[in-house]
Amino acid sequence: MLESRLSGLKRIHQGKVRDIYAIDDQQMLIVTTDRLSAFDVVLPDPIPGKGAVLTKISRFWFERTKHIVPNHILDTPLESVVKDPAERASIADRSMIVKRLKALPIEAVVRGYLIGSGWKDYQQNGAVCGIQLPPGLRQADRLAEPLFTPATKAELGEHDENIDYDRMVAIIGRGLAEQVRATALALYRFAAEYALTRGIIIADTKFEFGVDEAGHLTLIDEALTPDSSRFWPTDTYRPGTSPPSFDKQFVRDYLETLVWDKRPPGPKLPAEVIQKTGEKYAEALRRLTG
């Protein structure tokens, strides 16, 4: 599914991966498509079944982390919202009915290992997002403590921007910033510990949060999926190189071999890359949920 189409509901937002429909003032429907974004660009080729995998993994984590922070999932039956049987069947395994909340304009990124843009920053100045680290670290080394490195959320087709904690405070206020940081770190530590028992290292991840009318912090969007995280198999992890992964890093690595400026439109993917990416997502689901 590259794009969802529901006749009975108004689509109020289309993100890189998710289509969002209004239900009423309190609820909305999120449909996770098979679209894939890399370097903040939506690619023209979907990954078949990806949306269903992301939805199952997010539901898995939402259920297991609600002792840390509330999440936006509601138990409203899908049949009460999507009346057409064919439309309902097309989204049944890739949809969530959730609370309508005010989304914070911040991505709460937590890094447990030195990889990706963090590794590039460290090579240049010995720091990650302004946080100084000890000298001599290798690519993919585990950090002594997870780092909270927020980012601003970009518009579709634009690149997210890493920011320091003080700028985050200026954007959302100190009290809320402290709560977001503490919650994101608690979520990461809990999930990383569990994932290790399933043969997966969560190298880094990003969370999104919203607040209700009373200002209560709530986990929204997705949680600890192969789209929002780097998952490495523990049995092949070796610091000093970029480890193989159960996420879209496989696609990023392919795209890095191309002559492309990382701006829209994105390049088409070979059939082999599409197939292997789908297999990696499915393996992440199998390992995490059993």
ZICOR-V852433 format. One record per pair of residues at least 12 apart in sequence whose C-alpha atoms are under 10 Angstrom apart, sorted by sequence separation. I is the first residue (numbers start at 0). J is the second residue. D is the distance in whole Angstrom. If there is no record, write none. Layout:
i = (I:I)
j = (J:J)
d = (D:D)
//
This chain:
i = (8:9:10:17:18:19:33:34:116:121:122:149:150:164:191:206:207:208:230:231:232:254:7:8:9:17:18:32:33:34:77:78:121:122:148:149:150:164:188:191:206:207:208:229:230:231:232:254:2:3:4:8:16:17:18:32:33:34:35:58:77:113:121:122:148:149:150:187:206:207:229:230:231:254:1:2:3:5:7:8:16:17:32:33:34:35:121:122:148:149:151:187:206:207:229:230:231:253:1:2:3:11:13:15:16:17:32:33:34:80:121:122:130:147:148:150:151:164:187:205:206:229:230:253:10:11:12:13:14:15:16:17:32:33:77:110:121:130:147:149:150:187:205:206:228:229:230:9:10:14:16:31:32:33:77:118:128:130:149:186:187:204:205:228:229:230:250:8:9:10:15:16:31:32:33:76:77:118:119:127:128:129:148:151:187:204:205:225:226:227:228:229:253:8:14:15:16:30:31:33:75:76:118:127:128:186:203:204:207:225:226:227:228:15:30:31:32:74:75:117:118:127:128:183:204:205:206:224:225:226:14:15:31:32:73:74:75:117:118:128:183:201:204:205:206:224:225:226:250:31:72:73:74:113:114:115:183:201:204:205:225:249:250:15:30:71:72:73:113:114:115:182:183:201:203:204:205:249:15:16:29:71:72:73:112:113:114:183:203:204:250:4:15:71:72:112:113:114:182:202:203:204:249:250:3:14:15:70:71:112:113:114:149:179:201:202:203:249:2:3:70:71:111:112:113:179:201:202:248:2:3:16:71:111:112:113:179:200:201:202:247:1:2:3:111:112:149:179:199:200:201:245:246:247:249:0:1:2:110:111:112:117:149:199:200:201:245:246:0:1:2:110:111:112:113:129:147:148:190:191:198:199:200:201:244:245:246:247:0:1:16:17:111:112:113:128:129:130:147:190:198:199:200:245:246:247:0:1:16:110:111:112:127:128:129:130:146:147:182:198:199:200:245:246:110:111:128:129:175:182:183:197:198:199:244:245:246:109:110:111:127:128:147:182:186:187:194:195:197:198:200:244:245:246:55:58:109:110:147:179:186:194:195:196:198:199:245:246:54:55:57:108:109:110:146:178:179:194:195:245:51:53:54:55:108:109:145:175:179:191:194:244:245:50:51:52:53:54:55:107:108:109:144:147:175:202:51:52:53:54:107:108:175:1:50:51:106:107:108:145:202:1:2:50:51:106:107:145:201:1:48:49:50:105:106:107:144:200:201:0:1:26:28:48:105:106:107:116:199:200:0:1:26:27:104:105:106:199:0:26:104:105:106:0:103:104:105:0:1:26:28:103:104:230:0:230:232:28:231:27:28:106:108:230:105:106:225:226:232:105:106:150:152:225:105:106:147:149:224:225:105:145:146:148:149:22:32:145:147:225:22:31:224:225:30:33:107:142:224:29:30:31:32:106:141:30:31:32:105:140:30:31:104:139:29:30:31:29:30:105:28:29:30:104:105:28:29:103:104:27:28:29:103:27:28:107:26:27:28:26:27:28:105:109:8:25:26:27:103:107:108:7:8:25:26:27:106:107:111:7:8:22:24:25:26:105:109:110:6:7:19:21:22:23:24:25:107:108:109:5:6:7:17:18:19:20:22:23:24:103:107:108:109:111:5:6:17:19:22:106:107:109:110:111:5:21:109:7:108:109:5:6:111:5:4:5:3:5:199:4:5:198:3:4:197:3:115:199:112:114:115:197:198:199:0:111:112:113:114:197:198:0:111:112:113:196:197:110:111:112:196:197:109:110:111:194:195:197:0:109:110:111:194:109:110:193:194:108:109:110:108:109:140:107:108:109:139:140:141:106:107:108:139:140:106:107:108:138:139:140:105:106:107:138:139:140:105:106:107:137:138:139:140:105:106:136:137:138:139:104:105:136:137:138:139:158:103:104:105:138:157:158:102:103:104:156:157:102:103:156:157:101:102:103:156:100:101:102:155:156:100:101:102:156:99:100:101:98:99:100:101:99:100:98:101:103:39:41:68:100:102:103:115:39:40:41:67:68:100:101:102:114:39:40:67:100:101:102:103:39:40:68:100:102:112:38:39:40:67:68:101:102:110:38:39:67:98:100:108:109:110:36:38:39:66:99:108:38:64:65:98:64:67:97:97:114:64:95:113:60:63:64:112:113:114:115:63:114:113:114:60:115:71:70:71:15:69:70:71:14:15:68:71:14:15:13:14:72:69:70:71:72:68:69:70:71:72:68:69:70:71:72:68:69:70:71:68:69:70:71:67:70:65:70:65:64:61:61:64:61:60:61:57:60:61:57:58:59:60:57:58:59:60:56:57:59:56:57:54:56:57:53:54:56:57:53:55:56:53:54:53:52:53:52:53:53:49:49:31:37:31:36:29:35:17:17:16:37:36:37:35:37:38:36:37:35:36:38:37:43:40:41:42:43:44:38:39:40:41:42:43:44:45:46:38:39:40:41:42:43:44:45:37:38:39:40:41:42:43:44:46:56:38:40:41:42:43:44:52:59:39:40:42:44:46:47:38:46:47:49:53:56:60:37:45:46:49:52:53:56:59:60:36:44:46:47:48:49:52:55:56:59:46:47:48:49:50:51:52:53:46:47:49:52:53:56:45:46:48:49:52:56:48:52:55:46:33)
j = (20:21:22:29:30:31:45:46:128:133:134:161:162:176:203:218:219:220:242:243:244:266:20:21:22:30:31:45:46:47:90:91:134:135:161:162:163:177:201:204:219:220:221:242:243:244:245:267:16:17:18:22:30:31:32:46:47:48:49:72:91:127:135:136:162:163:164:201:220:221:243:244:245:268:16:17:18:20:22:23:31:32:47:48:49:50:136:137:163:164:166:202:221:222:244:245:246:268:17:18:19:27:29:31:32:33:48:49:50:96:137:138:146:163:164:166:167:180:203:221:222:245:246:269:27:28:29:30:31:32:33:34:49:50:94:127:138:147:164:166:167:204:222:223:245:246:247:27:28:32:34:49:50:51:95:136:146:148:167:204:205:222:223:246:247:248:268:27:28:29:34:35:50:51:52:95:96:137:138:146:147:148:167:170:206:223:224:244:245:246:247:248:272:28:34:35:36:50:51:53:95:96:138:147:148:206:223:224:227:245:246:247:248:36:51:52:53:95:96:138:139:148:149:204:225:226:227:245:246:247:36:37:53:54:95:96:97:139:140:150:205:223:226:227:228:246:247:248:272:54:95:96:97:136:137:138:206:224:227:228:248:272:273:39:54:95:96:97:137:138:139:206:207:225:227:228:229:273:40:41:54:96:97:98:137:138:139:208:228:229:275:30:41:97:98:138:139:140:208:228:229:230:275:276:30:41:42:97:98:139:140:141:176:206:228:229:230:276:30:31:98:99:139:140:141:207:229:230:276:31:32:45:100:140:141:142:208:229:230:231:276:31:32:33:141:142:179:209:229:230:231:275:276:277:279:31:32:33:141:142:143:148:180:230:231:232:276:277:32:33:34:142:143:144:145:161:179:180:222:223:230:231:232:233:276:277:278:279:33:34:49:50:144:145:146:161:162:163:180:223:231:232:233:278:279:280:34:35:50:144:145:146:161:162:163:164:180:181:216:232:233:234:279:280:145:146:163:164:210:217:218:232:233:234:279:280:281:145:146:147:163:164:183:218:222:223:230:231:233:234:236:280:281:282:92:95:146:147:184:216:223:231:232:233:235:236:282:283:92:93:95:146:147:148:184:216:217:232:233:283:90:92:93:94:147:148:184:214:218:230:233:283:284:90:91:92:93:94:95:147:148:149:184:187:215:242:92:93:94:95:148:149:216:43:92:93:148:149:150:187:244:44:45:93:94:149:150:188:244:45:92:93:94:149:150:151:188:244:245:45:46:71:73:93:150:151:152:161:244:245:46:47:72:73:150:151:152:245:47:73:151:152:153:48:151:152:153:49:50:75:77:152:153:279:50:280:283:80:283:80:81:159:161:283:159:160:279:280:286:160:161:205:207:280:161:162:203:205:280:281:162:202:203:205:206:80:90:203:205:283:81:90:283:284:90:93:167:202:284:90:91:92:93:167:202:92:93:94:167:202:93:94:167:202:93:94:95:94:95:170:94:95:96:170:171:95:96:170:171:95:96:97:171:96:97:176:96:97:98:97:98:99:176:180:80:97:98:99:175:179:180:80:81:98:99:100:179:180:184:81:82:96:98:99:100:179:183:184:81:82:94:96:97:98:99:100:182:183:184:81:82:83:93:94:95:96:98:99:100:179:183:184:185:187:82:83:94:96:99:183:184:186:187:188:83:99:187:86:187:188:85:86:191:86:86:87:86:89:283:89:90:283:89:90:283:90:202:286:200:202:203:285:286:287:89:200:201:202:203:286:287:90:201:202:203:286:287:201:202:203:287:288:201:202:203:286:287:289:93:202:203:204:287:203:204:287:288:203:204:205:204:205:236:204:205:206:236:237:238:204:205:206:237:238:205:206:207:237:238:239:205:206:207:238:239:240:206:207:208:238:239:240:241:207:208:238:239:240:241:207:208:239:240:241:242:261:207:208:209:242:261:262:207:208:209:261:262:208:209:262:263:208:209:210:263:208:209:210:263:264:209:210:211:265:209:210:211:209:210:211:212:211:212:211:214:216:153:155:182:214:216:217:229:154:155:156:182:183:215:216:217:229:155:156:183:216:217:218:219:156:157:185:217:219:229:156:157:158:185:186:219:220:228:157:158:186:217:219:227:228:229:156:158:159:186:219:228:159:185:186:219:186:189:219:220:238:189:220:238:186:189:190:238:239:240:241:190:241:241:242:190:248:208:208:209:154:208:209:210:154:155:208:211:155:156:155:156:217:215:216:217:218:215:216:217:218:219:216:217:218:219:220:217:218:219:220:218:219:220:221:218:221:217:222:218:218:218:219:222:221:221:222:219:222:223:220:221:222:223:221:222:223:224:221:222:224:222:223:221:223:224:221:222:224:225:222:224:225:223:224:224:224:225:225:226:227:225:226:220:226:221:226:220:226:220:221:226:247:247:248:247:250:251:250:251:250:251:254:254:263:261:262:263:264:265:260:261:262:263:264:265:266:267:268:261:262:263:264:265:266:267:268:261:262:263:264:265:266:267:268:270:280:263:265:266:267:268:269:277:284:265:266:268:270:272:273:265:273:274:276:280:283:287:265:273:274:277:280:281:284:287:288:265:273:275:276:277:278:281:284:285:288:276:277:278:279:280:281:282:283:277:278:280:283:284:287:277:278:280:281:284:288:281:285:288:280:277)
d = (6:6:10:6:5:9:5:7:9:10:10:6:5:8:9:7:6:8:9:6:7:8:10:6:8:6:7:8:5:9:9:9:9:10:7:6:8:9:10:10:8:6:10:10:9:4:7:10:9:9:9:7:9:5:7:9:6:10:9:8:8:9:10:9:7:7:9:8:8:8:10:5:6:9:9:9:7:9:10:10:6:6:9:6:8:9:9:9:7:7:10:10:7:8:7:5:8:9:10:8:9:9:10:10:6:9:8:5:8:9:10:9:8:9:7:10:8:9:8:9:6:7:6:10:10:10:10:10:10:9:7:8:7:5:8:10:9:9:8:9:8:8:8:8:9:6:9:10:9:10:5:8:5:8:8:9:9:9:7:10:9:9:7:7:8:9:8:10:10:10:7:6:5:8:9:10:7:8:9:9:9:9:10:10:9:6:9:9:10:9:9:7:8:9:10:7:7:8:7:9:9:8:6:10:6:9:9:8:10:7:6:9:10:6:9:9:9:9:7:9:8:8:9:9:9:9:8:10:4:6:10:10:7:10:8:7:8:10:9:10:8:8:9:6:9:8:7:9:7:7:7:6:8:8:9:9:7:10:6:7:9:8:8:8:9:9:6:5:8:6:9:10:9:10:8:4:10:10:8:8:10:8:5:7:10:6:5:9:5:7:9:10:6:5:7:8:5:8:10:7:6:9:8:7:7:9:9:9:5:6:5:9:10:9:7:5:8:7:9:9:9:8:9:6:6:9:6:6:9:9:7:10:8:9:4:7:8:8:5:7:7:10:6:10:6:5:10:10:10:6:7:10:7:9:9:9:6:8:9:6:9:9:9:6:5:9:8:9:5:6:8:8:8:9:10:10:10:9:10:10:10:6:6:10:10:9:10:8:5:5:10:9:7:8:10:7:9:9:7:8:8:5:6:8:6:8:7:9:8:9:4:9:10:7:7:10:10:9:9:6:5:10:5:6:5:6:6:9:10:10:9:9:5:9:8:6:10:6:5:9:10:9:8:9:10:9:9:10:9:7:8:10:8:10:8:9:6:7:7:8:9:10:9:10:10:10:7:8:7:8:10:8:5:7:8:8:10:10:7:6:9:10:5:9:6:6:7:9:10:10:10:9:9:9:9:9:8:7:10:7:5:8:10:10:10:10:5:8:10:8:7:5:8:9:8:4:9:5:7:8:10:8:10:6:8:6:7:8:10:6:10:9:9:7:5:9:10:9:10:7:9:9:10:9:6:6:10:10:9:10:8:9:10:10:9:5:6:9:7:8:6:6:10:8:10:6:9:9:10:9:9:9:9:10:8:10:9:9:9:10:9:9:9:8:10:10:9:9:10:10:9:9:10:6:10:10:10:9:9:10:9:10:9:9:10:7:9:9:10:7:10:8:8:9:7:9:10:10:9:10:9:9:7:10:8:9:5:9:8:10:6:6:9:8:8:4:9:5:7:9:7:5:9:8:8:6:6:9:8:8:5:7:8:6:6:10:7:6:9:6:6:9:10:9:8:8:5:6:10:7:9:8:8:6:5:10:10:7:10:7:10:9:9:5:9:9:7:9:9:8:10:10:10:10:7:8:9:8:7:8:9:8:10:10:10:9:10:9:10:10:6:9:10:8:10:8:9:10:9:10:9:9:9:9:9:9:7:10:10:10:10:8:9:6:8:9:9:10:8:10:9:10:9:10:10:8:10:8:9:8:9:9:7:8:9:9:8:8:8:6:8:9:7:5:9:10:6:9:5:7:9:9:10:6:6:9:9:8:10:9:4:9:7:6:7:9:10:7:6:9:6:6:10:8:4:8:9:8:8:10:5:6:8:5:6:5:9:9:5:7:10:6:6:6:6:9:9:5:8:6:5:7:10:7:8:9:5:6:6:9:8:9:8:7:7:9:7:9:10:9:10:9:8:6:9:10:8:6:5:7:9:9:4:7:6:9:5:7:10:9:6:5:9:10:9:6:6:10:9:5:8:8:8:9:9:10:8:8:7:10:10:10:9:9:8:7:7:9:10:10:9:9:7:5:10:10:10:10:10:6:8:9:8:8:10:9:6:8:7:8:10:9:10:9:6:7:10:9:9:9:10:9:7:7:10:10:9:9:10:10:9:7:9:9:9:10:8:10:9:10:9:8:10:10:9:9:9:7:10:9:8:9:9:9:9:10:10:9:10:9:7:10:10:7:8:9:10:10:9:9:6:9:10:7:5:6:8:7:5:4:6:10:6:6:6:8:7:9:9:10:10:10:10:10:9:9:8:9:10:8:9:7:10:6:9:9:8:9:7:5:8:9:9:9:5:10:8:7:8:7:6:8:9:6:10:9:9:9:9:9:6:9:7:9:8:10:10:10:10:9:10:8:8:8:9:10:9:8:9:9:8:8:8:9:6:9:10:9:9:10:7:10:8:8:9:10:8:7:8:7:7:9:10:10:6:8:6:8:5:7:6:9:8:8:9:7:7:7:6:6:10:10:10:6:10:7:8:9:9:10:10:10:8:9:9:8:9:6:8:9:8:9:10:9:8:8:7:7:9:6:9:10:9:8:10:10:7:9:7:8:10:7:7:7:10:10:10:10:10:10:6:10:7:9:8:8:10:10:9:8:7:8:9:10:9:9:10)
//
